[in-house]
Amino acid sequence: MDDITKLSHLPLHKDKKWIVSYQKMKTLNTNEMWVLFIISSHDSMMLATKTIGEGLIRDFYALKQLIVETCLSPVPVGEVAGEHIKGYLPGIIQFDDNTVALEMRDFLMEVGISIEIVKDPEALKAVVDRITSLMAKFTTSKEHIPPLISIPGITTQFIDKFMDTTNSFYESAPWKDVDNIQTFSIDVSLCDTTVDDPFASFGIQYVVLMGFSGEEFGIVNSKHLSQILSLIEYDDSVDFDEWTGKMMGADGLHSLYFDKLTALPIEDVKFFEKQFRERMSNYPSAEKFVESMIFPVPKVTLKEGERKRPDLLEMKWYDCVMPAISKFVSSLQPNPKFDLQNPDNMVTIVEQYLPQKEQIIVNPNTNNSCEVIVTITYPAVKLYLCAQCAK
């Protein structure tokens, strides 16, 4: 049965007026999504609400279906439908967006519903204000991560070039070949020894790659080997709070992972939307392209759960080491003794690959005039883990 047929038997209540509106709202993790509201105009009761699409896209098919469902059962959100609830067609549906109104006009007029375009209807404002007030209690939590563009000293040009590096790194996917208990030590220094080396203060970093299990992809790095070992040695017999304290360390847990646009802070969503709209203005599918992209999320997680951004020097360090890691991992030679299935209670984790150390020259995207030497050693340490952790 098509939608017109479904609604054709419903009575038309000319005194009823609904508001249909898309709103871009923060979700609980401070992301931004399209949320659709259907509201009764005279009493500001919310008849239906639905998250339609993440990030940039408004789904008109989903909107049409939600209007049909609400006409068939116009139950205020939070109430239970009963026999007293009868379906009906409202006399008027108001829209606060011309594009949405035009998209729905022919369908609604065919079933006898008139449309109006009203900017900022009061009933809608009352509902949105209630919801955004509630959301604000959650979005100001410690788990909020500051925007990438808030890092002191960072520029639009730096972010553009950094994206080139991270895109290449993500495409190379070194974590497909290296599991997350293999350790690397990495040292970065300038090729030009006649100038001050900013990476000298950064020192040797110990690294593991995330992504072998197919859940979260990226890098975890620390100047403390003990912190990396705490990260990969956890098992159920260890007190969780004690383990968390060791893993976070005094400086927090540093990482760069990849996620969709909707996982980014709102300020970064708007930044990338603007950047890609300008670059891809001639492509009608530009917004869908941006929504499907994967973006870098560099962060530092502190013991208290607060999250912050790494400083500009660490961002430059990531820009240097990502291409070096991709090249290094591709050159590793398999270890014929590699075996994670030893049934003993305590096992020596045999490394996946033969030991290797290499110096790789990198011309960072964020500073094309300054080559660096990236020295990578594998493994950083020989590990001893319990059998259940090794499986």
Disulfide bonds with the S-S distance in Angstrom:
none
